[in-house]
């Protein structure tokens, strides 16, 4: 439970919405195309904070498993340059994907 509370705080400090799962975290934000640079900065800072937090808990954030998915109208998505759609995490560059695997189990 302590882990969940800590991670919640990291996302809340950055003002990002998020979902926590057993082994995954999904963070998300919204805005208009002209705000993309600021949104990406916040997302990158949050990921950096999570990575640092992981290191203090002897955990490792696996950047190779990260994905970014953009939602929006075709017109708005075309307003975002391809180089503005990536996230840099240390030496890793996270390229956008068009599909992600997301399974929800409801009991």
N, CA, C and O of each residue as an XYZ file, in Angstrom:
428
protein
N       0.815     -1.189      0.000
C       0.000      0.000      0.000
C       0.862      1.258      0.000
O       0.479      2.262     -0.601
N       1.999      1.226      0.651
C       2.884      2.384      0.707
C       3.316      2.773     -0.700
O       3.383      3.961     -1.013
N       3.615      1.788     -1.563
C       4.039      2.090     -2.920
C       2.970      2.882     -3.661
O       3.269      3.869     -4.333
N       1.727      2.445     -3.532
C       0.631      3.091     -4.256
C       0.498      4.549     -3.833
O       0.341      5.429     -4.680
N       0.558      4.807     -2.545
C       0.423      6.171     -2.053
C       1.550      7.057     -2.571
O       1.312      8.200     -2.963
N       2.764      6.541     -2.575
C       3.904      7.318     -3.075
C       3.736      7.672     -4.550
O       3.958      8.816     -4.947
N       3.348      6.698     -5.353
C       3.194      6.936     -6.789
C       2.035      7.894     -7.048
O       2.125      8.759     -7.919
N       0.958      7.744     -6.302
C      -0.152      8.694     -6.416
C       0.342     10.120     -6.216
O      -0.005     11.017     -6.984
N       1.151     10.324     -5.187
C       1.670     11.658     -4.890
C       2.489     12.216     -6.053
O       2.382     13.399     -6.375
N       3.302     11.371     -6.680
C       4.137     11.829     -7.797
C       3.276     12.340     -8.949
O       3.554     13.400     -9.511
N       2.239     11.596     -9.301
C       1.362     12.022    -10.392
C       0.562     13.264    -10.016
O       0.389     14.171    -10.830
N       0.078     13.298     -8.786
C      -0.715     14.447     -8.356
C       0.123     15.726     -8.327
O      -0.369     16.796     -8.687
N       1.380     15.624     -7.903
C       2.267     16.787     -7.894
C       2.445     17.377     -9.290
O       2.554     18.592     -9.453
N       2.474     16.500    -10.294
C       2.652     16.954    -11.673
C       1.324     17.337    -12.321
O       1.305     17.879    -13.426
N       0.226     17.062    -11.643
C      -1.083     17.406    -12.194
C      -1.544     16.462    -13.294
O      -2.340     16.842    -14.153
N      -1.041     15.221    -13.268
C      -1.424     14.235    -14.275
C      -2.474     13.282    -13.728
O      -2.405     12.869    -12.570
N      -3.430     12.940    -14.550
C      -4.396     11.907    -14.206
C      -3.683     10.568    -14.362
O      -2.733     10.456    -15.137
N      -4.135      9.559    -13.632
C      -3.460      8.272    -13.733
C      -4.355      7.142    -13.237
O      -5.326      7.347    -12.509
N      -3.982      5.949    -13.664
C      -4.599      4.705    -13.199
C      -3.461      3.810    -12.735
O      -2.433      3.710    -13.404
N      -3.640      3.170    -11.609
C      -2.648      2.233    -11.096
C      -3.179      0.817    -11.227
O      -4.332      0.538    -10.898
N      -2.331     -0.061    -11.705
C      -2.666     -1.458    -11.847
C      -1.601     -2.261    -11.106
O      -0.648     -1.682    -10.585
N      -1.744     -3.554    -11.051
C      -0.803     -4.387    -10.307
C       0.646     -4.154    -10.738
O       1.521     -3.980     -9.891
N       0.903     -4.148    -12.035
C       2.267     -4.008    -12.527
C       2.425     -2.850    -13.499
O       3.485     -2.693    -14.105
N       1.405     -2.051    -13.654
C       1.442     -0.965    -14.625
C       0.860      0.308    -14.036
O       0.079      0.287    -13.084
N       1.263      1.400    -14.627
C       0.695      2.702    -14.318
C       0.395      3.369    -15.651
O       1.215      3.349    -16.568
N      -0.772      3.951    -15.744
C      -1.113      4.730    -16.931
C      -1.310      6.168    -16.499
O      -2.108      6.456    -15.607
N      -0.583      7.066    -17.134
C      -0.747      8.483    -16.879
C      -1.296      9.139    -18.124
O      -1.010      8.704    -19.240
N      -2.081     10.180    -17.941
C      -2.616     10.851    -19.115
C      -2.916     12.308    -18.820
O      -3.117     12.716    -17.676
N      -2.936     13.067    -19.895
C      -3.217     14.488    -19.821
C      -3.977     14.879    -21.066
O      -4.081     14.101    -22.014
N      -4.501     16.075    -21.061
C      -5.217     16.561    -22.240
C      -4.903     18.034    -22.447
O      -4.458     18.730    -21.534
N      -5.138     18.476    -23.637
C      -4.898     19.879    -23.950
C      -5.050     20.132    -25.433
O      -5.360     19.227    -26.208
N      -4.831     21.352    -25.807
C      -4.914     21.727    -27.217
C      -3.540     21.569    -27.860
O      -2.527     21.574    -27.159
N      -3.491     21.429    -29.195
C      -2.205     21.186    -29.857
C      -1.110     22.193    -29.511
O       0.060     21.817    -29.441
N      -1.454     23.442    -29.295
C      -0.414     24.434    -28.986
C       0.196     24.218    -27.594
O       1.260     24.764    -27.301
N      -0.460     23.435    -26.738
C       0.064     23.154    -25.397
C       0.887     21.874    -25.330
O       1.340     21.493    -24.250
N       1.089     21.204    -26.457
C       1.811     19.926    -26.462
C       3.198     20.033    -25.839
O       3.559     19.157    -25.054
N       3.997     21.053    -26.141
C       5.332     21.112    -25.508
C       5.265     21.131    -23.984
O       6.059     20.460    -23.324
N       4.333     21.886    -23.420
C       4.203     21.929    -21.965
C       3.723     20.590    -21.410
O       4.199     20.137    -20.370
N       2.780     19.962    -22.108
C       2.274     18.665    -21.659
C       3.387     17.624    -21.679
O       3.533     16.853    -20.731
N       4.174     17.599    -22.756
C       5.277     16.638    -22.845
C       6.297     16.868    -21.742
O       6.826     15.908    -21.182
N       6.581     18.123    -21.423
C       7.522     18.430    -20.349
C       7.020     17.872    -19.026
O       7.789     17.270    -18.276
N       5.749     18.063    -18.734
C       5.165     17.546    -17.485
C       5.223     16.023    -17.462
O       5.565     15.433    -16.438
N       4.892     15.384    -18.580
C       4.919     13.914    -18.644
C       6.343     13.408    -18.445
O       6.563     12.467    -17.683
N       7.309     14.021    -19.121
C       8.702     13.595    -18.976
C       9.199     13.801    -17.547
O       9.912     12.952    -17.013
N       8.828     14.920    -16.925
C       9.234     15.166    -15.536
C       8.603     14.145    -14.595
O       9.250     13.682    -13.656
N       7.350     13.795    -14.842
C       6.681     12.805    -14.006
C       7.353     11.441    -14.147
O       7.579     10.749    -13.154
N       7.667     11.062    -15.373
C       8.339      9.777    -15.584
C       9.710      9.782    -14.905
O      10.124      8.777    -14.329
N      10.401     10.898    -14.973
C      11.694     11.019    -14.307
C      11.529     10.880    -12.791
O      12.328     10.218    -12.129
N      10.486     11.510    -12.252
C      10.210     11.382    -10.813
C       9.902      9.937    -10.434
O      10.380      9.443     -9.414
N       9.107      9.265    -11.253
C       8.769      7.863    -10.984
C      10.021      6.998    -11.063
O      10.213      6.102    -10.242
N      10.869      7.265    -12.046
C      12.109      6.511    -12.186
C      13.008      6.697    -10.960
O      13.582      5.733    -10.454
N      13.126      7.933    -10.492
C      13.927      8.201     -9.286
C      13.327      7.513     -8.068
O      14.047      6.945     -7.246
N      12.007      7.570     -7.959
C      11.326      6.907     -6.848
C      11.608      5.408     -6.884
O      11.903      4.796     -5.857
N      11.513      4.821     -8.083
C      11.791      3.388     -8.236
C      13.198      3.059     -7.746
O      13.402      2.073     -7.037
N      14.156      3.881     -8.125
C      15.545      3.633     -7.737
C      15.708      3.646     -6.220
O      16.486      2.863     -5.677
N      14.979      4.531     -5.529
C      15.091      4.573     -4.061
C      14.472      3.337     -3.408
O      14.791      3.012     -2.265
N      13.589      2.651     -4.131
C      12.944      1.439     -3.614
C      13.590      0.170     -4.164
O      13.046     -0.925     -4.025
N      14.763      0.329     -4.791
C      15.473     -0.791     -5.428
C      14.616     -1.456     -6.502
O      14.667     -2.671     -6.689
N      13.838     -0.651     -7.196
C      13.038     -1.107     -8.325
C      13.587     -0.462     -9.585
O      14.316      0.528     -9.516
N      13.238     -1.020    -10.734
C      13.716     -0.454    -11.988
C      12.549     -0.176    -12.906
O      11.734     -1.059    -13.172
N      12.469      1.049    -13.390
C      11.461      1.425    -14.365
C      11.936      0.950    -15.734
O      13.046      1.280    -16.149
N      11.119      0.189    -16.432
C      11.506     -0.362    -17.726
C      10.991      0.537    -18.851
O       9.858      0.384    -19.307
N      11.826      1.467    -19.290
C      11.437      2.422    -20.335
C      11.170      1.739    -21.668
O      10.455      2.285    -22.508
N      11.731      0.556    -21.874
C      11.505     -0.136    -23.148
C      10.082     -0.654    -23.279
O       9.644     -0.996    -24.377
N       9.355     -0.714    -22.165
C       7.968     -1.173    -22.213
C       6.966     -0.020    -22.204
O       5.755     -0.241    -22.205
N       7.475      1.201    -22.197
C       6.581      2.359    -22.191
C       6.022      2.605    -23.582
O       6.678      2.355    -24.593
N       4.802      3.099    -23.602
C       4.151      3.447    -24.861
C       3.458      4.787    -24.694
O       3.048      5.166    -23.597
N       3.337      5.491    -25.802
C       2.568      6.726    -25.804
C       1.551      6.621    -26.934
O       1.873      6.218    -28.052
N       0.336      6.989    -26.619
C      -0.757      6.915    -27.581
C      -1.437      8.277    -27.594
O      -1.810      8.801    -26.545
N      -1.594      8.845    -28.780
C      -2.222     10.148    -28.940
C      -3.670      9.970    -29.368
O      -3.970      9.188    -30.270
N      -4.557     10.699    -28.718
C      -5.963     10.713    -29.077
C      -6.322     12.115    -29.542
O      -5.796     13.100    -29.023
N      -7.202     12.205    -30.503
C      -7.684     13.508    -30.946
C      -8.312     13.399    -32.313
O      -8.293     12.343    -32.945
N      -8.861     14.494    -32.752
C      -9.424     14.514    -34.098
C      -8.271     14.443    -35.097
O      -7.136     14.795    -34.774
N      -8.566     13.995    -36.286
C      -7.542     13.912    -37.330
C      -6.925     15.286    -37.559
O      -5.709     15.410    -37.705
N      -7.766     16.318    -37.590
C      -7.273     17.679    -37.821
C      -6.302     18.112    -36.719
O      -5.244     18.670    -37.009
N      -6.659     17.857    -35.456
C      -5.777     18.262    -34.357
C      -4.499     17.435    -34.303
O      -3.432     17.968    -34.000
N      -4.594     16.155    -34.590
C      -3.394     15.316    -34.580
C      -2.418     15.738    -35.675
O      -1.206     15.614    -35.502
N      -2.933     16.234    -36.798
C      -2.057     16.707    -37.877
C      -1.356     18.005    -37.504
O      -0.353     18.357    -38.126
N      -1.852     18.718    -36.517
C      -1.225     19.965    -36.076
C       0.017     19.710    -35.223
O       0.787     20.632    -34.953
N       0.211     18.471    -34.804
C       1.354     18.125    -33.952
C       2.443     17.529    -34.837
O       2.204     16.551    -35.545
N       3.622     18.107    -34.802
C       4.718     17.597    -35.625
C       5.155     16.225    -35.117
O       5.039     15.937    -33.926
N       5.657     15.378    -36.016
C       6.086     14.026    -35.596
C       7.130     14.058    -34.478
O       7.077     13.231    -33.567
N       8.074     14.994    -34.532
C       9.101     15.054    -33.487
C       8.540     15.523    -32.140
O       9.157     15.305    -31.097
N       7.370     16.165    -32.168
C       6.735     16.590    -30.924
C       5.888     15.488    -30.299
O       5.361     15.665    -29.200
N       5.749     14.362    -30.979
C       4.920     13.270    -30.474
C       5.705     12.222    -29.698
O       5.129     11.235    -29.242
N       7.011     12.422    -29.543
C       7.845     11.440    -28.843
C       8.164     11.936    -27.440
O       8.106     13.132    -27.156
N       8.501     10.995    -26.576
C       8.920     11.315    -25.217
C      10.329     10.763    -25.040
O      10.613      9.628    -25.424
N      11.208     11.571    -24.459
C      12.572     11.132    -24.173
C      12.696     10.809    -22.693
O      12.377     11.625    -21.827
N      13.167      9.598    -22.428
C      13.388      9.138    -21.061
C      14.837      8.683    -20.980
O      15.163      7.569    -21.390
N      15.696      9.526    -20.462
C      17.123      9.205    -20.433
C      17.619      8.968    -21.853
O      17.505      9.842    -22.712
N      18.164      7.794    -22.092
C      18.660      7.432    -23.420
C      17.568      6.848    -24.313
O      17.805      6.601    -25.495
N      16.393      6.627    -23.769
C      15.298      6.004    -24.513
C      14.370      7.047    -25.116
O      14.043      8.052    -24.484
N      13.959      6.792    -26.337
C      12.969      7.633    -27.000
C      11.727      6.782    -27.203
O      11.773      5.723    -27.829
N      10.618      7.265    -26.661
C       9.363      6.538    -26.758
C       8.589      7.091    -27.937
O       8.122      8.230    -27.918
N       8.461      6.260    -28.968
C       7.737      6.644    -30.181
C       6.247      6.382    -29.988
O       5.870      5.447    -29.281
N       5.404      7.193    -30.606
C       3.967      6.941    -30.473
C       3.554      5.646    -31.165
O       4.138      5.243    -32.171
N       2.542      5.013    -30.605
C       1.960      3.812    -31.188
C       0.521      4.122    -31.588
O      -0.049      5.123    -31.155
N      -0.053      3.269    -32.406
C      -1.442      3.474    -32.822
C      -2.404      2.543    -32.105
O      -3.619      2.735    -32.148
N      -1.850      1.530    -31.445
C      -2.666      0.552    -30.727
C      -1.905      0.136    -29.472
O      -0.693     -0.074    -29.516
N      -2.621      0.017    -28.354
C      -2.025     -0.537    -27.144
C      -2.904     -1.662    -26.641
O      -4.117     -1.653    -26.846
N      -2.295     -2.620    -25.987
C      -3.046     -3.717    -25.397
C      -3.497     -3.278    -24.019
O      -2.673     -2.950    -23.165
N      -4.755     -3.270    -23.807
C      -5.309     -2.870    -22.522
C      -6.471     -3.790    -22.228
O      -7.488     -3.764    -22.922
N      -6.321     -4.591    -21.216
C      -7.354     -5.560    -20.874
C      -7.946     -5.174    -19.521
O      -7.215     -4.961    -18.554
N      -9.238     -5.088    -19.462
C      -9.917     -4.776    -18.209
C     -10.749     -5.990    -17.794
O     -11.541     -6.512    -18.578
N     -10.561     -6.413    -16.592
C     -11.353     -7.497    -16.035
C     -12.306     -6.899    -15.016
O     -11.879     -6.204    -14.094
N     -13.555     -7.157    -15.175
C     -14.561     -6.649    -14.248
C     -15.157     -7.836    -13.516
O     -15.620     -8.789    -14.143
N     -15.148     -7.781    -12.194
C     -15.692     -8.884    -11.386
C     -16.943     -8.418    -10.664
O     -17.556     -9.193     -9.930
